[in-house]
Amino acid sequence: MVKSKPIPFKTLVATLLNDQEPFPPRYLHRFSDLLDEDSQSLTQACTKISTQRRVALLEDLDELNQADDLLSFEEVCKLAIKDTQAQVRLLGVKILKEYELPQYISAFIQMAKHDDDGAVRAAAAGALGAFTYLGEVDKLHPSTHQRIEDALLSILNSQDESIVRRQALEALGYSSREEVNPAIELAYASGDPEWLISALNAMGNSADSKWKPKVIAMFDHQHPLVRAEAASAAGEIEIKSAVPSLLRMLDDMDLDVRMAVMWSLSQIGGKGVRKALETMLEATEDDDEADMLERALENLDFTEDLGAIALLNIVDNGEEDEELFNTDELDDLDDLGDGQA
């Protein structure tokens, strides 16, 4: 079998510039891991590519990026976050967020504070959540970590749009700063479903067992998105006592709630979980629900394997060995300072 030659990048650029013809989906993979000369060629052409084509390209790359985590569209997104069109910038942030590259921290902070578009500011604030977590586990330089937290707290306490401030709160959920828990409490008690959802999200991000009662209390909330977020938080915190309630929630009328419950149960595990998910998979006629159930069962395998490993690592005094996870792959972030982030 003769291996086909790579598509010349100049062909991709010419096709992007031609609005009279649809852009061939088979060309999309070619935008992954661009060589320097290809990146320069795209940079020179990008101002000539129509807005509609730029938006469509980023939408396609976002979809492809979600389907294949071996692809990297960093070079395209580096241009996208500087684009004049808010939708292009938004998609650029959304894709870059998945790569968790510290060299974009400064750009995300700048965009979260100063971008002209509220949706872009919100997305950039949300993208800082992963780096807040890395700082918490000592995988970022302390000064970089503090700069991120200071920026998020500044946004949270600003007069910006609610969506931006809520994303800042969710990102801060990973933080142990003393200002964060009171902010979560305030959002939880606000009576506003959107702020309540963000509070529950932040609780889940914290993985702090102190939030268990407040999370479980929202399982019966009238707003389905609140119930869904509460279910998600229960999974992130791994609230084992919530399993019976979550099993009952598999009968919730709302699909988003059921989806959240499935994944949460796969994160917690426990008696009756596998049987319930398998029974539901056999009965469902909804393709999306079936796909989620299959992924939840795969994740349940992982959860149960971790549980078995934990049992094998119980030391003589009955305490679990905490050295279960190897984080050596993150060591290259240890020396990052403000000048590199």
Secondary structure, DSSP 8 states (H G I E B T S, - for coil): --------HHHHHHHHH-TTS---GGGGGGGTT--HHHHHHHHHHGGGS-HHHHHHHHHHHHHHHHH-TT---HHHHHHHTT-SSHHHHHHHHHHHHHH--GGGHHHHHHHHHH-S-HHHHHHHHHHTHHHHHHHHTT-S-HHHHHHHHHHHHHHHTSSS-HHHHHHHHHHHTT---TTHHHHHHHHHTS--HHHHHHHHHHHHHHT-GGGHHHHHTTTT-SSHHHHHHHHHHHHHHT-GGGHHHHHHHTT-S-HHHHHHHHHHHHHH--TTHHHHHHHHHHH---HHHHHHHHHHHHHHHHHHHHHHHHHHTB-TTS-B-STT---GGGGGGTT--TTT-
